[in-house]
Amino acid sequence: MTTAITLCGSLRRGSYNETLRQYVSAELRSAGVSVEDLDLADYPMPIFNENLEAEATPEAAGRLAQKFAAADIVLIVSPEYNSGVTPLMVNTISWLSRQKHGQFRHAVFGIGAVSSGKYGGVVGIQHLRDSLSKLGALLAPTLLGIGPADGAFDADGIPTEDGVRRKVSQLVKELNRFSRGGS
């Protein structure tokens, strides 16, 4: 069975990005994928610097890297901060990039964002795409940029626009079909 991990680059209660992550996770499950929803709060890591790394790598970084390495699909939904990636995601990727578990070499990655602006966080997730691809990640072509956030989801966490639901379906198909050919 295909396995996936999903995570959100925001820890804010009521995050629209967490709502999107939950919706895509449910769609992956409906497509027959075994999904583990991760909460980055369960993987505490100090702000990355090489002095800390030399002293001791956080145990959470190794655990998270192993989860990335074992999954067939990794979904990251993260808001855009100042047209960039959130500090939480930058730090997480910084620590992950220093691990030796092949964490970016197996899974197909999907990324998305919800933003209060009309561009739906696409500038920030493009930065995320660039970073992940430079680390060797294979990314699905569909970018889920949803905006404005206000009114994007109904009370049950379902996207209110047909086009957004179609885009999620497209991403789920891509994540299930793309492969590294058994690597």
C-alpha positions as CSV (number, residue, x, y, z in Angstrom):
1,M,0.0,0.0,0.0
2,T,1.2,3.5,-0.8
3,T,2.1,5.5,2.3
4,A,2.0,9.2,2.9
5,I,2.9,11.7,5.6
6,T,1.3,15.1,5.7
7,L,2.4,18.2,7.7
8,C,1.6,21.8,8.0
9,G,4.1,24.7,8.2
10,S,1.9,26.5,10.7
11,L,1.3,25.7,14.3
12,R,-1.4,28.4,14.7
13,R,-4.7,27.2,16.1
14,G,-7.4,27.6,13.4
15,S,-4.8,27.7,10.6
16,Y,-6.4,27.6,7.1
17,N,-3.3,25.7,6.0
18,E,-4.1,23.0,8.6
19,T,-7.6,22.9,7.2
20,L,-6.3,22.3,3.7
21,R,-3.8,19.7,5.0
22,Q,-6.7,17.8,6.6
23,Y,-8.8,17.9,3.5
24,V,-6.0,16.7,1.2
25,S,-5.2,13.9,3.8
26,A,-8.8,12.8,3.6
27,E,-8.7,12.8,-0.2
28,L,-5.5,10.7,-0.2
29,R,-7.2,8.2,2.2
30,S,-10.2,8.1,-0.2
31,A,-7.7,7.2,-3.0
32,G,-6.4,4.2,-1.0
33,V,-3.3,5.8,0.5
34,S,-2.3,5.0,4.1
35,V,-1.8,8.5,5.6
36,E,0.0,9.6,8.8
37,D,-0.8,13.2,9.7
38,L,2.2,14.8,11.5
39,D,2.2,17.8,13.8
40,L,5.5,19.6,13.7
41,A,4.9,20.6,17.4
42,D,5.8,16.9,18.1
43,Y,9.2,17.4,16.5
44,P,10.8,20.3,18.5
45,M,14.1,21.6,17.1
46,P,16.1,24.7,18.0
47,I,16.9,27.2,15.3
48,F,19.4,25.5,13.1
49,N,23.1,26.5,13.4
50,E,26.2,24.4,12.8
51,N,27.4,25.0,16.4
52,L,24.3,23.2,17.7
53,E,24.7,20.5,15.1
54,A,28.3,19.8,16.1
55,E,27.2,19.4,19.8
56,A,24.2,17.2,19.2
57,T,21.6,16.9,16.4
58,P,18.1,17.0,17.9
59,E,16.6,13.6,18.1
60,A,13.4,15.0,16.5
61,A,15.3,15.7,13.3
62,G,16.4,12.1,12.9
63,R,12.9,10.8,13.7
64,L,11.3,13.2,11.2
65,A,13.9,12.4,8.5
66,Q,13.2,8.7,8.9
67,K,9.5,9.3,8.4
68,F,10.3,11.3,5.2
69,A,12.6,8.6,4.0
70,A,10.0,5.8,4.5
71,A,7.0,7.6,3.0
72,D,6.0,7.2,-0.7
73,I,4.2,10.6,-0.6
74,V,5.1,13.7,1.5
75,L,2.5,16.5,1.5
76,I,3.6,19.9,2.9
77,V,0.9,22.6,3.3
78,S,2.5,25.9,4.5
79,P,1.4,29.5,4.6
80,E,3.4,32.3,3.0
81,Y,5.2,34.7,5.3
82,N,6.4,37.9,3.6
83,S,6.4,36.2,0.2
84,G,8.5,33.4,1.5
85,V,8.5,30.1,3.5
86,T,7.5,30.2,7.2
87,P,10.3,30.1,9.7
88,L,9.0,26.8,11.0
89,M,9.4,25.2,7.6
90,V,12.8,26.8,6.9
91,N,14.1,25.4,10.2
92,T,12.5,22.0,9.7
93,I,14.0,21.7,6.2
94,S,17.4,23.0,7.5
95,W,17.6,20.2,10.1
96,L,16.2,17.6,7.7
97,S,18.7,18.4,5.1
98,R,21.6,17.5,7.4
99,Q,20.3,14.0,8.2
100,K,21.6,11.0,6.3
101,H,18.4,8.9,5.8
102,G,17.7,9.7,2.1
103,Q,14.7,11.8,3.3
104,F,14.3,13.7,0.0
105,R,15.2,10.8,-2.4
106,H,12.2,8.4,-2.1
107,A,8.9,10.2,-1.8
108,V,6.9,12.3,-4.3
109,F,6.3,15.7,-2.7
110,G,3.1,17.7,-3.0
111,I,2.9,21.3,-1.7
112,G,0.2,23.8,-1.1
113,A,-0.7,27.0,0.7
114,V,-3.7,29.1,1.8
115,S,-3.2,32.8,2.0
116,S,-5.3,35.8,2.9
117,G,-4.2,37.4,-0.4
118,K,-5.7,36.6,-3.8
119,Y,-2.5,34.9,-5.0
120,G,-3.0,32.0,-2.5
121,G,0.6,31.8,-1.2
122,V,2.0,30.7,-4.6
123,V,5.1,33.0,-4.1
124,G,6.0,31.3,-0.8
125,I,5.3,27.8,-2.0
126,Q,7.5,28.5,-5.1
127,H,10.3,29.2,-2.7
128,L,9.5,25.9,-0.9
129,R,9.5,24.1,-4.3
130,D,12.9,25.5,-5.2
131,S,14.4,24.5,-1.8
132,L,13.0,21.0,-1.9
133,S,14.0,20.4,-5.5
134,K,17.6,21.5,-4.8
135,L,17.7,18.9,-2.0
136,G,16.7,16.2,-4.5
137,A,12.9,16.0,-3.9
138,L,10.6,15.0,-6.8
139,L,7.7,17.4,-6.8
140,A,4.3,16.9,-8.3
141,P,3.6,19.7,-10.8
142,T,0.3,20.9,-9.3
143,L,0.7,23.7,-6.8
144,L,-2.2,24.2,-4.5
145,G,-2.4,28.0,-4.0
146,I,-5.7,29.0,-2.4
147,G,-6.7,32.6,-1.7
148,P,-8.2,34.5,-0.3
149,A,-8.5,32.3,2.8
150,D,-11.6,33.9,4.2
151,G,-14.5,31.9,2.8
152,A,-12.2,29.3,1.1
153,F,-13.6,26.5,3.3
154,D,-17.1,25.6,4.5
155,A,-17.8,24.7,8.2
156,D,-16.7,21.1,7.5
157,G,-13.4,22.1,6.1
158,I,-14.3,21.4,2.4
159,P,-13.1,23.9,-0.2
160,T,-16.0,26.1,-1.3
161,E,-14.8,26.4,-4.9
162,D,-15.2,23.6,-7.5
163,G,-11.9,24.6,-9.0
164,V,-10.0,24.1,-5.8
165,R,-11.6,20.7,-5.2
166,R,-10.6,19.8,-8.8
167,K,-7.0,20.9,-8.2
168,V,-6.8,18.8,-5.0
169,S,-8.0,15.8,-7.0
170,Q,-5.4,16.5,-9.7
171,L,-2.7,16.7,-7.0
172,V,-3.8,13.4,-5.4
173,K,-3.7,11.7,-8.8
174,E,-0.2,13.0,-9.4
175,L,1.0,11.9,-6.0
176,N,-0.3,8.4,-6.6
177,R,1.0,8.1,-10.2
178,F,4.5,9.7,-10.0
179,S,7.3,7.5,-8.9
180,R,11.1,7.4,-8.8
181,G,11.0,4.0,-10.4
182,G,11.5,1.9,-7.2
183,S,14.4,3.9,-5.7
